[in-house]
Structure formats: structure tokens, C-alpha cells
Amino acid sequence: MHPALQGLLTILIGVGGCVGYFYFSNQLLDKVLFPAKGPNIGRNINRANMIRPWLFLAPAIAALGLYLAYPVVATFWLSVTDRDQGGAFVGLTNYSQMLAEPKFIEALRNNMLWLIIVPAASTAFGLLAAQLTDRIKWGAIAKSLIFMPMAISFVGAGVIWKLVYETRPVDVEQIGVLNAVYLALGGTEPQTWLTIPLWNSIFLMIVLIWIQTGFAMVILSAALRGIPEETIEAAIVDGANPFQIFFKIKVPQIVGTIIVVWTTITIVVLKVFDIVFAMTNGQWETQVLANYMYDKMFRAGDWGVGSAAAMIIMLLVTPILVWNVYNARKEMR
């Protein structure tokens, strides 16, 4: 069957299944289990109304259980068993083995470096872009250009930036923008930027910053527009300059939004995989936790250590995610 027809059939079955489920489950509830007739009509209606919300929640709960809860439990079980020994329970052996590997320490160190630089830079650039684009006539066009990288997949962005960092022999015309600029400024020979330890990690981070700045800009721009004009006008009357208005009036009023943006990007950073995989494949000391997990599970076939790495990533992400949701709800209230 043609892929387009398969997609259309999937949509029809999915939508039709949902409609059929809700229709027949309501009919079962109202006509069979608790009919709105007879001497117990009032009690039946109340019971039906108590059960009805769960009919709507049941598919979502089932999907969450199947695609979220079950994989977490299964991954944890794999992390404490040995597949080569027929799934025998080995406790924390996989975790201790993982912690003893230099590649894991390298991945953890790199992830911490990403956590320090990427969320801070993305949020700062996004806030700066939000402020500046709101002050120019063609701000909408500028915002569209800055937000455009968000429409590109991480792999696509990695391929684009790999061309930016491309290195050719010194006697060949450079197609990599960075090397072309470097040679134009007096450099003696092209640099293999993605093979220089530490600096190559920073070059990879630039790709994610480039993508996430647009996300930060859109959210923070909306927050800046929500600041009451009266407070800004009062500051102007009191003689405050633009820098004072920005840092002492605007920023304090959107601190909650800045934190939400920061933590959201932090979660993305903890799960980063595509960019590193597409650009360096974890070579030259650029390994991160998600790449380490992938290598262990699908290349080395070590499901125990790979699952242990997945659990470490989940443990790092979960507190930030919970705190982020809590603050978002607090902001809404």
C-alpha cells in the first residue's frame, strides 16, 4: 500500500476509533448500566455523571501507561539485570560498571558543560532579541528570521553547521565559512574545528543555541508585551534611561517566565543527541549522555549499561521537569 494511503488510513482509523469509543461507551453507560428511567433515575444519572469523566480519561491513561510508564519500568528492570545471563538480576552492577568507564565520565562532564552554557546563552540572546525586535519597525520580519531555525530538525541543523565548520586542504578553496573567514584574517592553514577538544564541544553548543534562541525570543517577547505600560511610563517620568528601564523595571517583572524558558532549554540540553550524532558521533571528546546510551545499547549490545545510562538521564531531567511544571502552574494562578 502507498505510504500516503497508509497515513490516511491510520488517521481515519484513529479518529473513527476515538469517535466510536466515546459514542458506544456513553451509550453503554446511559442505556444499559445506568438508564435514565425507572424509580432510581436520579441515582443513575448521578452515578453516570461520576463515571463519565473517566471514560474520557481512560484512553489517555492507557496511552500514558503503554508509552510512558511501561518503558520506564522496563528500562529500570533492564538496568538491574544482565541480558547475557538470561535476564538474571545483578543489582547495581551495571551502574558501577558505567561509573567506572572513562567515556561515561566524559559524557557526564560534557553534559554539565552544555548545561552551564547553552540555557544561559539561549535565554540571554532570546531576551536581547525580544527587546530589540520590539523597538524596530521591521521587528516582525526579524523575529521570523530568528525563529526560523526552530523549524529545522536537529539533524538538519547539524548538517548545515557541519558545512560551516568544513575543512578542505590549504590549496583548495574553502567551502566552510569559518575556515574561509579564518584564512581571510591571516590564518596560515585551515583548522579542523570539530577535532579540537573542548572547543569542538563549544562549536556544537552554538548549533543548539542558534536553534533555541528563537524559542526563547518568542516566549520572552510575549512576556515583555504583558508588562503594564504605566510602570514604564512612570520610570521614564522619573528620568530612568533605557538600560535602567530594561534591567530594573522589565526584567524583574518577567523573572518567572525567564526561569521557565531557562529550565525548558535545560531539559532539551540534557536529552541532546541528534546534533552530536550528526556532527561528531561522539568522537574527539564530544560524547554526551544520550550518545553514550545509544552506543552502549545499539552498538555494543550492552543493554544493561545502556539502560542504566537512560535512567541517569531520566533522573536528571525529572526534577527539572517537575519544578518547571510547578512554576508554570503557579504563574498561571
C-alpha positions in Angstrom: 0.0 0.0 0.0 1.2 3.5 -0.8 2.6 5.4 2.2 0.1 8.3 1.7 -2.8 5.8 1.8 -1.4 4.2 4.9 -1.1 7.5 6.6 -4.7 8.4 5.6 -6.0 5.0 6.7 -4.2 5.4 10.0 -5.8 8.8 10.6 -9.3 7.5 9.7 -8.9 4.5 12.0 -7.6 6.6 14.8 -10.2 9.3 14.6 -13.0 6.9 13.8 -11.9 4.7 16.7 -12.0 7.6 19.1 -15.4 8.7 18.0 -16.7 5.1 18.1 -15.3 4.6 21.6 -16.9 7.7 23.1 -20.2 7.1 21.4 -20.6 3.4 22.3 -19.2 3.9 25.8 -21.7 6.7 26.5 -24.5 4.5 25.1 -23.4 1.7 27.3 -23.3 4.0 30.3 -26.7 5.7 29.7 -28.7 3.0 28.2 -27.5 -0.2 29.8 -25.7 0.4 33.1 -27.4 3.4 34.4 -30.6 4.1 32.3 -32.3 7.5 32.9 -35.6 5.9 33.7 -37.4 4.0 36.5 -37.6 4.6 40.2 -33.8 5.1 40.5 -33.5 7.7 37.8 -31.8 10.3 40.0 -29.3 7.9 41.4 -28.5 6.5 38.0 -27.9 9.9 36.5 -25.5 10.8 39.4 -23.6 7.6 39.0 -23.3 8.0 35.3 -22.1 11.6 35.7 -19.4 10.4 38.2 -18.2 7.7 35.8 -18.4 9.7 32.5 -15.2 11.8 33.1 -13.2 8.5 33.4 -14.5 7.4 30.0 -12.7 10.4 28.5 -9.6 10.0 30.6 -9.3 6.2 30.0 -7.6 6.4 26.5 -5.1 9.0 27.7 -4.3 7.0 30.8 -3.9 3.8 28.7 -1.6 5.6 26.3 0.5 7.1 29.1 0.7 3.7 30.7 1.7 1.9 27.5 4.1 4.5 26.1 5.5 6.2 29.2 5.1 4.2 32.4 5.8 0.7 30.9 9.0 1.8 29.1 10.3 3.4 32.3 9.7 0.3 34.3 11.1 -1.9 31.6 14.2 0.2 31.3 14.8 0.2 35.0 14.5 -3.6 35.0 17.0 -3.9 32.2 19.4 -1.7 34.1 19.4 -4.1 37.1 19.6 -7.3 35.0 22.2 -9.0 32.7 20.8 -9.9 29.3 23.8 -12.2 28.6 22.9 -14.2 31.7 19.3 -14.8 30.7 18.0 -11.6 32.4 19.5 -12.5 35.8 19.2 -9.9 38.5 22.6 -8.2 39.1 21.5 -5.2 41.2 23.7 -2.1 40.8 26.5 -3.9 38.8 25.6 -2.1 35.6 25.6 1.2 37.3 29.0 0.6 38.9 30.4 -0.6 35.6 29.1 2.5 33.9 30.6 4.9 36.5 34.0 3.2 36.1 34.1 3.9 32.3 36.1 7.0 31.2 33.6 7.5 28.3 30.7 7.9 30.8 32.7 10.4 32.8 33.5 12.3 29.6 29.8 12.3 28.6 28.7 13.5 32.1 31.3 16.2 32.1 30.3 17.4 28.6 26.6 17.4 29.6 27.4 19.6 32.6 29.3 22.0 30.3 26.3 22.1 28.0 24.0 22.8 31.0 26.2 25.8 32.1 26.5 27.4 28.6 23.5 26.6 26.4 20.5 27.6 28.6 22.2 30.8 29.8 23.3 31.8 26.3 20.0 30.9 24.6 17.9 32.7 27.2 20.2 35.8 27.2 20.2 36.0 23.4 16.4 35.4 23.3 15.8 38.1 25.8 18.0 40.6 23.9 16.3 39.7 20.6 12.9 40.1 22.1 13.7 43.5 23.5 15.4 44.8 20.3 12.9 43.5 17.8 10.1 45.1 19.7 11.8 48.5 19.2 12.2 48.4 15.4 9.7 48.8 12.5 10.6 45.5 10.8 10.6 43.6 14.1 8.2 41.0 12.8 10.5 40.1 9.9 13.5 40.0 12.3 11.6 37.7 14.7 10.6 35.4 11.8 14.3 35.1 10.7 15.5 34.4 14.3 12.7 31.9 14.9 13.3 30.1 11.6 15.9 27.6 12.9 13.2 26.2 15.2 11.6 24.8 12.0 14.7 22.8 11.2 15.3 19.4 12.7 18.4 18.9 14.9 19.9 16.6 12.4 19.3 19.1 9.6 20.8 21.9 11.7 23.8 19.6 12.4 24.4 19.1 8.7 24.1 22.8 8.0 26.7 23.7 10.7 29.0 20.8 9.7 29.3 22.6 6.4 30.0 25.8 8.2 32.9 24.1 10.0 34.0 22.1 6.9 37.8 21.8 6.4 39.5 21.5 3.0 43.2 21.2 2.1 45.0 24.6 2.2 45.5 24.6 -1.6 41.7 24.1 -2.2 39.0 26.8 -1.9 37.3 26.5 1.4 33.6 25.9 1.5 33.4 26.1 5.3 32.5 29.7 6.3 34.6 29.6 9.5 37.8 28.5 7.7 37.2 31.0 4.9 37.0 33.8 7.4 39.9 32.4 9.4 42.2 32.4 6.3 40.9 35.8 5.2 42.0 37.2 8.6 45.5 35.9 8.2 45.4 32.3 9.2 48.1 30.1 7.8 46.1 26.9 7.3 42.5 25.6 7.7 41.6 24.2 11.1 39.7 21.0 11.7 37.4 22.8 14.2 35.4 19.7 15.3 38.5 17.8 16.3 39.9 20.3 18.8 38.9 19.1 22.3 36.8 21.5 24.4 36.5 23.9 21.5 34.6 21.3 19.5 32.0 21.0 22.2 31.5 24.7 22.2 31.1 24.7 18.4 28.4 22.0 18.9 26.7 24.1 21.5 26.5 27.0 19.1 24.1 24.9 17.0 21.7 24.4 19.8 21.9 28.0 20.9 21.1 29.0 17.3 18.0 26.9 17.4 16.8 27.7 20.9 17.3 31.4 20.8 14.2 31.7 18.6 12.1 29.8 21.1 13.3 31.9 24.0 12.7 35.1 22.0 9.0 34.3 21.2 8.2 33.4 24.8 10.0 36.3 26.3 8.7 38.8 23.8 5.1 37.8 24.8 6.1 38.3 28.5 7.6 41.8 27.7 4.5 42.8 26.0 2.5 41.9 29.1 4.3 44.4 31.3 1.9 47.3 32.2 2.8 50.4 30.2 2.1 52.5 33.3 5.2 51.2 35.1 7.4 52.0 32.1 5.9 55.5 31.7 6.4 56.2 35.4 10.0 55.2 35.1 10.5 57.5 32.1 8.9 60.4 34.0 11.3 59.7 36.9 14.2 60.0 34.5 15.2 56.4 34.1 17.3 55.6 31.0 16.6 52.7 28.6 19.1 50.4 30.4 17.6 51.1 33.8 14.1 50.5 32.5 15.2 47.2 31.0 17.2 45.8 33.9 15.3 47.3 36.8 11.7 47.5 35.5 11.2 44.9 32.8 13.4 42.0 33.8 12.2 41.8 37.4 8.6 41.6 36.2 9.3 38.6 33.9 11.7 36.6 36.1 9.1 33.8 36.3 9.0 33.5 32.5 12.8 33.7 32.2 13.1 30.7 34.7 10.5 28.7 32.7 12.4 29.3 29.5 15.7 28.5 31.1 14.5 25.2 32.6 12.8 24.2 29.4 16.0 24.6 27.4 17.8 22.8 30.2 15.6 19.7 29.7 16.4 19.9 25.9 20.1 20.0 26.7 20.0 17.0 29.0 18.5 15.0 26.2 20.7 16.3 23.4 21.6 13.6 20.9 21.0 14.5 17.3 23.4 17.3 16.9 26.4 15.4 18.4 25.5 12.2 16.5 25.3 14.1 13.2 28.4 16.2 13.6 31.0 14.2 15.5 29.3 10.9 16.5 30.8 11.5 20.0 34.4 11.4 18.7 37.2 13.8 19.8 35.9 14.0 23.4 32.4 15.3 22.5 30.5 12.4 23.9 27.2 13.2 25.8 25.0 11.0 27.9 22.4 10.3 25.2 25.1 9.3 22.7 26.8 7.1 25.3 23.4 5.4 26.0 22.9 4.8 22.2 26.4 3.4 21.7 26.0 1.0 24.6 22.6 -0.2 23.7 22.6 -0.4 19.9 26.3 -0.7 19.0 27.9 -2.6 21.9 24.7 -4.5 22.6 25.2 -3.9 26.3 21.5 -3.3 27.3 22.2 -3.3 31.0 24.7 -0.4 31.0 22.7 1.4 28.2 19.6 1.2 30.3 21.5 2.4 33.3 22.6 5.5 31.3 18.9 6.1 30.3 17.9 6.0 33.9 20.6 8.5 34.8 19.3 10.9 32.1 15.7 10.4 33.4 16.8 11.1 37.0 18.5 14.3 35.8 15.5 15.5 33.8 12.6 14.6 36.1 13.3 17.1 39.0 13.7 20.0 36.5 10.6 19.0 34.6 8.5 18.7 37.9 9.8 22.1 39.1 9.1 23.6 35.7 5.5 22.4 35.6 5.0 23.6 39.2 6.3 27.1 38.4 4.2 27.2 35.2 1.1 26.4 37.1 2.0 28.9 39.8 2.5 31.6 37.1 -1.0 30.8 35.6 -2.6 31.1 39.1 
